[in-house]
Amino acid sequence: MSISSVKRVGVLTSGGDAPGLNAAIRGLCLTGIKKYGMKFVGILDGYKGFEQGRCIDLNIENIDSILAVGGTLLGSAREKPFKNKEKIKETGLSAIESIKKHYKDWKLDAVVVLGGNGSNTTAGFLSNAGLNVIGLPKTIDNDIVHTDYTFGFSTAVECATECIERIKTTAFSHSRVMVVEVMGHKVGWIALHSGIASGADVILLPEIPYQKEIVAKKILENAKVGKKYSIVVVSEGAQDTNESKLDKKAFKKVRSSMGCSIGERVAKEIENETGLETRVTVLGHLQRGGSPNPYDRFMATHFGATACDYIYKKEFGKILVWQNNSIKAIPLELVSGQTKKIPFDCDMIQTAKNIGISFGG
């Protein structure tokens, strides 16, 4: 055992849950305890729990059996303490002042944040405020810049692919067009991967604005050559060409007045344009839930365990990323406020086009 000068480490999960969070917590704690003699404090419900001073001790007994368990042992919340200017009633402190107080009261030497874009942006702010912070890239959307992979993504794609394949059998049996809406508010990585893997005919992404006439043309071409059904995979952030020209405020206004999900709207558009019976399935939080697949268990464990090495070396203010099949550490500020979108000219887009998939644009 290499005894670390970093004795007590806080751990929190923030933002939307993702398969692999518990595996990462387990990998982090087991490595820290067994290799470096560290102790761990689990901060409950993300930054909100940090503000409110709620935590538990993490030890081998309560983390060893959580490898395959979905969700997060610690709970999560979408809290942005740097935007919360109100004083906390119980303490009279601001959110950030309260976090710094609990960091000191709990005698923490460092904090590990397991989160996506927003959570790691906040982690960067905490680092600038004087806390020793390391971030880990968790999100099913796979949209953190400078990392090829975020844990949770593989399981989400696997879930979406299996669901689409099940829906395909119904589409074939009833000669229908089936629209499947998957998660991906700002980016379409889940839609692209699951659409290719399940043999979709059309994939609609936030990155490529679509025209309903082009989508309808593809579906009618299928019918013309004798294909009894069509599968359309729609990312929840997909937008048509008119919406793509709107600013953020106007776009939100259009969506709030739509009265249905984007998948439902696309299904109506297809039925109106083609006259073909069209049904929609919104997968929603199915993609977040359940046990992580083996790859996410491995990768989350690898990320968690590697984080301990950086803690031991006191390399703080960084997020671990997956680049060229290995874990590296880069400054948190490099990922702050950014989103990894699908490049229009990427190989996967070209592969999809080569096999006849339409993107509606």
C-alpha positions, -999 to 999 in steps of 0.1 A, spaced: 0 0 0 12 35 -9 0 58 19 -15 89 5 -12 124 19 -47 129 6 -67 113 34 -104 120 29 -121 123 -5 -157 133 -12 -177 117 -40 -208 130 -56 -230 122 -86 -247 150 -104 -272 156 -132 -291 128 -150 -284 93 -138 -265 69 -161 -256 32 -161 -221 28 -146 -223 54 -118 -222 28 -90 -194 9 -108 -173 41 -109 -179 48 -73 -169 12 -64 -138 14 -85 -128 47 -70 -134 36 -34 -119 1 -36 -87 15 -52 -84 43 -28 -90 22 3 -69 -8 -8 -40 9 -26 -37 43 -9 -54 40 25 -79 68 17 -113 73 33 -144 83 13 -174 104 20 -204 100 -2 -222 133 -8 -259 127 -12 -280 141 -40 -252 159 -59 -244 196 -53 -277 201 -35 -266 176 -8 -232 193 -7 -250 226 0 -272 211 27 -245 191 44 -258 155 37 -234 127 34 -226 91 43 -193 72 49 -184 49 20 -165 17 28 -160 -18 14 -191 -31 30 -215 -7 14 -199 -4 -21 -185 -39 -29 -219 -53 -42 -230 -23 -63 -210 -30 -95 -240 -42 -116 -266 -20 -99 -281 8 -120 -287 44 -109 -266 58 -82 -261 48 -46 -256 85 -37 -287 100 -54 -285 129 -79 -300 163 -86 -297 190 -113 -284 217 -90 -263 246 -103 -249 262 -71 -231 291 -90 -265 302 -104 -282 299 -70 -279 333 -54 -303 328 -26 -291 323 9 -297 290 26 -322 296 54 -306 273 79 -271 288 76 -275 322 60 -248 312 36 -248 312 -2 -247 278 -20 -210 281 -27 -202 294 8 -221 264 22 -203 239 0 -169 253 10 -180 251 47 -189 215 44 -158 207 25 -138 221 55 -161 206 82 -159 171 67 -120 175 65 -120 167 28 -88 169 9 -105 164 -25 -138 159 -43 -146 136 -72 -175 147 -94 -192 121 -116 -212 141 -141 -219 154 -176 -213 188 -192 -231 209 -166 -218 190 -136 -182 192 -148 -186 229 -156 -196 234 -120 -167 212 -109 -144 237 -128 -160 266 -109 -154 248 -76 -118 242 -86 -114 279 -93 -129 286 -59 -101 267 -42 -114 231 -38 -94 202 -50 -116 186 -77 -114 158 -102 -142 152 -127 -153 119 -143 -172 118 -177 -207 104 -171 -235 108 -195 -255 86 -218 -254 113 -245 -216 109 -251 -215 147 -256 -185 158 -235 -158 173 -256 -122 159 -258 -134 124 -248 -142 96 -272 -164 79 -247 -185 86 -216 -196 58 -194 -234 51 -196 -234 56 -234 -229 20 -244 -257 7 -222 -281 34 -235 -273 25 -271 -277 -12 -264 -311 -5 -248 -323 17 -276 -311 -8 -302 -329 -37 -286 -361 -17 -283 -360 -6 -320 -354 -42 -331 -385 -53 -311 -405 -25 -327 -393 -36 -361 -410 -69 -358 -444 -52 -352 -437 -28 -381 -431 -58 -404 -461 -77 -391 -485 -47 -397 -468 -31 -426 -464 2 -407 -441 31 -405 -427 31 -369 -411 62 -354 -389 56 -323 -378 86 -303 -346 83 -284 -328 106 -259 -304 133 -272 -316 168 -266 -285 186 -280 -267 158 -298 -277 127 -317 -250 101 -308 -276 76 -293 -298 80 -324 -269 76 -348 -254 45 -332 -287 27 -324 -302 36 -358 -273 21 -377 -271 -9 -353 -309 -16 -357 -311 -11 -395 -332 21 -394 -343 37 -427 -343 73 -415 -323 89 -386 -331 124 -375 -305 143 -356 -302 177 -339 -270 183 -360 -288 178 -394 -320 198 -398 -346 177 -417 -373 183 -443 -405 163 -439 -407 160 -477 -373 142 -479 -383 119 -450 -415 111 -468 -397 105 -501 -374 78 -485 -404 60 -470 -424 60 -502 -393 47 -520 -392 18 -496 -429 10 -504 -423 13 -541 -396 -14 -540 -418 -37 -519 -405 -31 -484 -435 -35 -461 -424 -12 -433 -400 17 -424 -382 25 -392 -375 61 -383 -352 69 -353 -356 104 -340 -334 121 -315 -354 142 -290 -335 173 -301 -341 168 -339 -353 199 -356 -366 208 -391 -349 233 -414 -372 262 -403 -365 255 -366 -328 254 -372 -329 291 -382 -345 302 -349 -325 316 -319 -327 297 -286 -356 316 -272 -377 313 -303 -370 276 -306 -380 270 -270 -413 289 -276 -420 268 -307 -414 235 -288 -434 245 -258 -464 253 -280 -460 220 -300 -482 200 -277 -465 167 -283 -430 152 -285 -408 155 -315 -413 118 -323 -451 123 -323 -448 153 -345 -426 134 -370 -451 105 -371 -480 129 -379 -459 146 -406 -451 112 -422 -487 100 -422 -499 133 -437 -472 133 -464 -474 96 -473 -508 84 -463 -492 54 -447 -502 42 -412 -475 55 -388 -470 48 -351 -446 63 -325 -428 50 -295 -409 73 -271 -383 53 -252 -375 80 -227 -359 70 -194 -357 33 -203 -323 43 -218 -310 56 -184 -323 29 -162 -313 -7 -154 -280 -25 -150 -250 -13 -169 -237 -36 -196 -203 -53 -192 -185 -26 -212 -199 2 -191 -191 -17 -159 -155 -21 -171 -150 14 -183 -167 30 -152 -145 9 -129 -114 18 -150 -123 56 -147 -129 54 -110 -98 34 -102 -76 57 -124 -90 88 -106 -73 76 -74 -39 77 -91 -45 113 -100 -57 121 -65 -26 105 -50 -4 126 -73 -25 157 -64 -33 165 -100 -65 184 -93 -86 207 -115 -89 181 -142 -113 157 -158 -104 123 -169 -111 115 -206 -108 86 -230 -85 93 -259 -68 68 -282 -78 39 -261 -64 52 -228 -74 75 -200 -58 110 -198 -64 140 -177 -71 175 -191 -81 208 -174 -117 210 -164 -119 244 -182 -114 227 -215 -148 210 -213 -167 239 -196 -198 250 -214 -191 229 -245 -210 201 -263 -195 174 -285 -218 174 -316 -217 149 -344 -196 163 -373 -215 164 -405 -186 148 -424 -178 121 -398 -172 85 -410 -204 72 -393 -226 96 -411 -210 86 -444 -213 49 -435 -251 54 -428 -255 72 -462 -236 44 -480 -261 18 -468 -291 39 -478 -301 56 -445 -316 90 -449 -310 119 -425 -339 139 -440 -317 168 -451 
